């Protein structure tokens, strides 16, 4: 019983510490006027997530037209 309490307390502490790392006031991710994103991204993996990935890619490409994005399904074994 004591081991169960210690394990639960440890798990709760890890979750709390993980949650602390999720927030940020850093605005560096904002695409400022004059900055340009270029390059290519290729992703392969889960067919179930492919529609979601394609939607995200089209929205990203609308903001960053100089980026080439290629997405392929093929199952989870190919790692998207």
N, CA, C and O of each residue as an XYZ file, in Angstrom:
320
protein
N       0.824     -1.198      0.000
C       0.000      0.000      0.000
C       0.866      1.260      0.000
O       0.568      2.230     -0.698
N       1.946      1.234      0.794
C       2.830      2.395      0.860
C       3.524      2.619     -0.481
O       3.709      3.763     -0.897
N       3.908      1.548     -1.158
C       4.548      1.656     -2.468
C       3.600      2.294     -3.477
O       4.029      3.074     -4.328
N       2.330      1.969     -3.385
C       1.320      2.536     -4.295
C       1.207      4.048     -4.091
O       1.101      4.798     -5.061
N       1.228      4.496     -2.833
C       1.145      5.925     -2.537
C       2.384      6.655     -3.053
O       2.269      7.745     -3.613
N       3.548      6.076     -2.873
C       4.789      6.688     -3.324
C       4.800      6.774     -4.847
O       5.217      7.783     -5.415
N       4.337      5.703     -5.507
C       4.290      5.699     -6.965
C       3.322      6.764     -7.474
O       3.638      7.463     -8.436
N       2.164      6.901     -6.856
C       1.184      7.918     -7.258
C       1.730      9.323     -7.034
O       1.531     10.208     -7.866
N       2.410      9.528     -5.924
C       2.994     10.833     -5.630
C       4.092     11.168     -6.648
O       4.181     12.301     -7.121
N       4.917     10.186     -6.978
C       5.961     10.395     -7.974
C       5.388     10.715     -9.341
O       5.893     11.593    -10.041
N       4.333     10.003     -9.726
C       3.674     10.250    -11.011
C       3.062     11.645    -11.039
O       3.179     12.356    -12.038
N       2.415     12.036     -9.954
C       1.820     13.373     -9.880
C       2.892     14.456     -9.980
O       2.678     15.485    -10.620
N       4.035     14.230     -9.355
C       5.129     15.205     -9.419
C       5.672     15.319    -10.843
O       5.974     16.419    -11.304
N       5.800     14.182    -11.546
C       6.294     14.216    -12.922
C       5.317     14.938    -13.836
O       5.738     15.698    -14.708
N       4.022     14.713    -13.653
C       3.008     15.394    -14.467
C       3.048     16.897    -14.205
O       2.974     17.695    -15.139
N       3.166     17.282    -12.931
C       3.214     18.704    -12.586
C       4.448     19.372    -13.181
O       4.349     20.481    -13.706
N       5.592     18.729    -13.112
C       6.808     19.298    -13.684
C       6.713     19.363    -15.208
O       7.195     20.317    -15.820
N       6.105     18.374    -15.809
C       5.917     18.391    -17.258
C       5.013     19.524    -17.688
O       5.253     20.158    -18.715
N       3.977     19.785    -16.913
C       3.045     20.863    -17.239
C       3.715     22.233    -17.113
O       3.360     23.159    -17.841
N       4.659     22.368    -16.216
C       5.362     23.642    -16.055
C       6.170     23.991    -17.304
O       6.372     25.170    -17.594
N       6.626     23.001    -18.033
C       7.423     23.246    -19.224
C       6.595     23.579    -20.452
O       7.159     23.858    -21.511
N       5.283     23.558    -20.341
C       4.424     23.777    -21.504
C       4.183     25.243    -21.836
O       3.870     25.548    -22.987
N       4.310     26.141    -20.912
C       4.017     27.549    -21.154
C       5.258     28.322    -21.578
O       6.385     27.945    -21.255
N       5.025     29.424    -22.315
C       6.143     30.256    -22.743
C       5.641     31.639    -23.116
O       4.561     31.785    -23.688
N       6.426     32.646    -22.790
C       6.130     34.005    -23.217
C       6.970     34.377    -24.435
O       6.933     35.520    -24.889
N       7.717     33.432    -24.957
C       8.609     33.669    -26.088
C       7.798     33.905    -27.350
O       6.998     33.056    -27.742
N       7.995     35.029    -27.977
C       7.259     35.382    -29.194
C       8.090     35.106    -30.450
O       7.729     35.566    -31.533
N       9.187     34.368    -30.325
C      10.081     34.117    -31.460
C       9.405     33.315    -32.558
O       9.828     33.384    -33.712
N       8.367     32.556    -32.233
C       7.706     31.721    -33.237
C       6.830     32.542    -34.179
O       6.441     32.049    -35.237
N       6.516     33.778    -33.819
C       5.692     34.620    -34.694
C       6.458     34.938    -35.966
O       7.642     35.270    -35.915
N       5.786     34.837    -37.109
C       6.412     35.154    -38.385
C       6.340     36.665    -38.588
O       5.309     37.196    -38.999
N       7.425     37.337    -38.300
C       7.469     38.794    -38.386
C       7.596     39.240    -39.837
O       8.080     38.492    -40.686
N       7.159     40.459    -40.113
C       7.275     41.012    -41.466
C       8.738     41.029    -41.867
O       9.595     41.458    -41.094
N       9.022     40.568    -43.062
C      10.388     40.541    -43.544
C      11.071     39.204    -43.340
O      12.031     38.896    -44.046
N      10.603     38.396    -42.386
C      11.216     37.080    -42.206
C      10.551     36.102    -43.165
O       9.361     36.219    -43.456
N      11.312     35.153    -43.647
C      10.824     34.246    -44.672
C      11.168     32.813    -44.286
O      12.304     32.515    -43.918
N      10.184     31.936    -44.373
C      10.392     30.527    -44.094
C      10.501     29.806    -45.427
O       9.614     29.919    -46.274
N      11.585     29.066    -45.615
C      11.790     28.310    -46.851
C      12.262     26.906    -46.507
O      12.642     26.629    -45.370
N      12.234     26.031    -47.492
C      12.739     24.678    -47.289
C      11.704     23.645    -47.680
O      10.728     23.942    -48.367
N      11.938     22.423    -47.227
C      11.006     21.351    -47.542
C      10.796     20.464    -46.327
O      11.681     20.311    -45.485
N       9.605     19.882    -46.255
C       9.231     18.976    -45.185
C       8.637     17.738    -45.839
O       7.782     17.850    -46.716
N       9.081     16.562    -45.420
C       8.528     15.314    -45.907
C       8.087     14.496    -44.709
O       8.853     14.302    -43.766
N       6.848     14.015    -44.745
C       6.324     13.207    -43.659
C       5.644     11.967    -44.191
O       4.934     12.020    -45.196
N       5.860     10.845    -43.516
C       5.217      9.587    -43.874
C       4.753      8.921    -42.598
O       5.415      9.016    -41.565
N       3.616      8.247    -42.666
C       3.176      7.533    -41.474
C       1.718      7.188    -41.481
O       1.180      6.734    -42.491
N       1.084      7.398    -40.376
C      -0.268      6.943    -40.112
C      -1.274      7.446    -41.137
O      -1.411      8.652    -41.347
N      -1.970      6.520    -41.768
C      -3.015      6.887    -42.727
C      -4.183      7.558    -42.022
O      -4.866      8.400    -42.605
N      -4.414      7.184    -40.764
C      -5.528      7.760    -40.016
C      -5.314      9.250    -39.766
O      -6.279     10.014    -39.744
N      -4.072      9.673    -39.578
C      -3.773     11.070    -39.297
C      -3.463     11.878    -40.547
O      -3.269     13.091    -40.463
N      -3.413     11.228    -41.705
C      -3.048     11.912    -42.938
C      -3.968     13.089    -43.268
O      -3.460     14.147    -43.638
N      -5.305     12.960    -43.154
C      -6.156     14.129    -43.444
C      -5.859     15.321    -42.527
O      -5.870     16.467    -42.977
N      -5.599     15.057    -41.267
C      -5.269     16.123    -40.318
C      -3.939     16.774    -40.686
O      -3.812     17.998    -40.657
N      -2.948     15.949    -41.033
C      -1.642     16.476    -41.418
C      -1.741     17.292    -42.702
O      -1.089     18.329    -42.824
N      -2.552     16.838    -43.665
C      -2.716     17.579    -44.925
C      -3.385     18.925    -44.682
O      -3.013     19.925    -45.296
N      -4.372     18.954    -43.788
C      -5.048     20.216    -43.462
C      -4.066     21.194    -42.819
O      -4.025     22.371    -43.178
N      -3.280     20.700    -41.869
C      -2.285     21.558    -41.208
C      -1.245     22.042    -42.217
O      -0.821     23.197    -42.169
N      -0.836     21.163    -43.128
C       0.163     21.535    -44.136
C      -0.371     22.616    -45.066
O       0.355     23.547    -45.415
N      -1.630     22.503    -45.470
C      -2.177     23.516    -46.380
C      -2.298     24.873    -45.693
O      -2.075     25.909    -46.319
N      -2.650     24.872    -44.409
C      -2.725     26.140    -43.665
C      -1.338     26.743    -43.475
O      -1.173     27.959    -43.569
N      -0.347     25.908    -43.209
C       1.025     26.394    -43.056
C       1.541     26.939    -44.379
O       2.196     27.981    -44.417
N       1.241     26.224    -45.471
C       1.713     26.637    -46.791
C       1.041     27.934    -47.243
O       1.645     28.705    -47.990
N      -0.189     28.190    -46.808
C      -0.862     29.444    -47.151
C      -0.118     30.640    -46.563
O      -0.094     31.717    -47.158
N       0.481     30.448    -45.406
C       1.237     31.520    -44.745
C       2.687     31.550    -45.234
O       3.316     32.607    -45.275
N       3.211     30.370    -45.604
C       4.615     30.225    -46.011
C       4.680     29.547    -47.382
O       4.982     28.356    -47.458
N       4.403     30.280    -48.465
C       4.309     29.665    -49.789
C       5.631     29.124    -50.340
O       5.615     28.357    -51.302
N       6.765     29.498    -49.762
C       8.056     29.026    -50.257
C       8.492     27.714    -49.622
O       9.629     27.281    -49.808
N       7.594     27.078    -48.873
C       7.906     25.803    -48.239
C       7.250     24.688    -49.036
O       6.072     24.777    -49.381
N       8.007     23.644    -49.330
C       7.493     22.477    -50.032
C       7.153     21.408    -48.994
O       8.003     21.043    -48.182
N       5.925     20.907    -49.014
C       5.491     19.909    -48.045
C       4.989     18.685    -48.793
O       4.109     18.791    -49.648
N       5.550     17.518    -48.470
C       5.139     16.254    -49.057
C       4.707     15.320    -47.939
O       5.486     15.043    -47.027
N       3.474     14.830    -47.998
C       2.946     13.923    -46.984
C       2.503     12.627    -47.644
O       1.884     12.645    -48.708
N       2.819     11.506    -47.012
C       2.427     10.199    -47.509
C       1.862      9.357    -46.375
O       2.404      9.370    -45.270
N       0.791      8.632    -46.626
C       0.259      7.666    -45.667
C       1.103      6.417    -45.765
O       2.231      6.455    -46.256
N       0.565      5.328    -45.306
C       1.295      4.079    -45.449
C       1.352      3.284    -44.164
O       2.012      2.246    -44.108
N       0.691      3.739    -43.159
C       0.669      2.989    -41.908
C       1.607      3.553    -40.863
O       2.549      4.281    -41.177
N       1.339      3.213    -39.636
C       2.100      3.734    -38.512
C       3.546      3.288    -38.512
O       4.395      3.948    -37.913
N       3.843      2.189    -39.168
C       5.220      1.692    -39.205
C       6.175      2.617    -39.927
O       7.388      2.515    -39.738
N       5.651      3.533    -40.763
C       6.528      4.452    -41.488
C       6.799      5.732    -40.717
O       7.613      6.544    -41.155
N       6.151      5.935    -39.594
C       6.384      7.068    -38.679
C       6.177      8.436    -39.330
O       7.065      8.942    -40.016
N       5.016      9.025    -39.113
C       4.695     10.362    -39.626
C       5.377     11.396    -38.770
O       5.243     12.593    -39.023
